Amino acid sequence: MTLDWGFVLKVLPSLFEGGANSAIALTVGLLLAILESVSIKRMRIFLRFWLELFPGVPSLVILYFVLYALPAIPDRRT
């Protein structure tokens, strides 16, 4: 059995992409965890909401909410 270098070179970009995505996710997660100790109360409330709610909700539900429910909310700033 020999190593097929053509296959390795074909799969290598996907492995690097997965590693880069993992590094980005780790960085964002650490940043959110550090920001949770910030002294601004609204920021702490938002981060607590984000960190408690979204990991337990399926991604499809979040996408549906962002794409269909948020645009339906009227903009009252004007």
C-alpha positions in Angstrom: 0.0 0.0 0.0 1.4 3.3 -1.0 0.5 6.9 -0.3 -1.4 8.6 -3.1 0.1 12.1 -3.2 -2.4 13.3 -5.7 -5.2 12.6 -3.2 -3.3 14.2 -0.4 -2.8 17.4 -2.5 -6.4 17.4 -3.4 -7.6 17.2 0.2 -5.0 19.5 1.8 -6.8 22.8 1.0 -9.9 21.5 2.7 -7.9 20.5 5.8 -6.3 24.0 5.9 -9.7 25.6 5.6 -11.1 23.5 8.5 -8.1 24.5 10.6 -8.6 28.2 9.8 -12.3 28.0 10.6 -11.5 26.3 13.9 -9.0 29.0 14.8 -11.5 31.8 13.9 -14.2 30.1 16.0 -11.8 29.7 19.0 -10.7 33.4 18.7 -14.3 34.6 18.6 -15.3 32.4 21.5 -12.4 33.6 23.7 -13.2 37.2 22.8 -16.8 36.8 23.8 -15.8 35.0 27.1 -13.4 37.8 27.9 -15.9 40.6 27.0 -18.4 39.0 29.4 -16.5 40.5 32.3 -16.8 44.0 30.9 -18.4 46.6 33.2 -21.0 47.9 30.7 -24.3 46.4 31.9 -26.0 46.3 28.4 -23.0 44.6 26.9 -22.9 42.0 29.7 -26.7 41.3 29.2 -26.3 40.9 25.5 -23.3 38.6 25.8 -25.0 36.5 28.4 -28.0 36.2 26.1 -25.8 35.3 23.2 -23.7 32.8 25.1 -26.7 31.0 26.8 -29.2 31.0 23.9 -27.4 30.4 20.6 -25.4 27.3 21.4 -28.6 25.5 22.3 -30.6 26.5 19.3 -30.1 24.7 15.9 -28.4 26.8 13.2 -31.4 26.5 10.9 -33.7 28.1 13.4 -31.3 31.0 13.8 -31.0 31.5 10.0 -34.8 31.4 9.7 -35.1 34.0 12.4 -32.5 36.3 10.9 -33.7 36.0 7.3 -37.5 36.2 7.9 -38.3 37.5 11.4 -35.8 40.4 11.8 -36.6 42.1 8.5 -40.3 42.1 9.5 -39.6 44.2 12.6 -40.3 47.9 11.9 -37.5 50.4 12.2 -38.6 53.0 14.7 -35.4 55.1 14.6 -36.8 57.3 11.8 
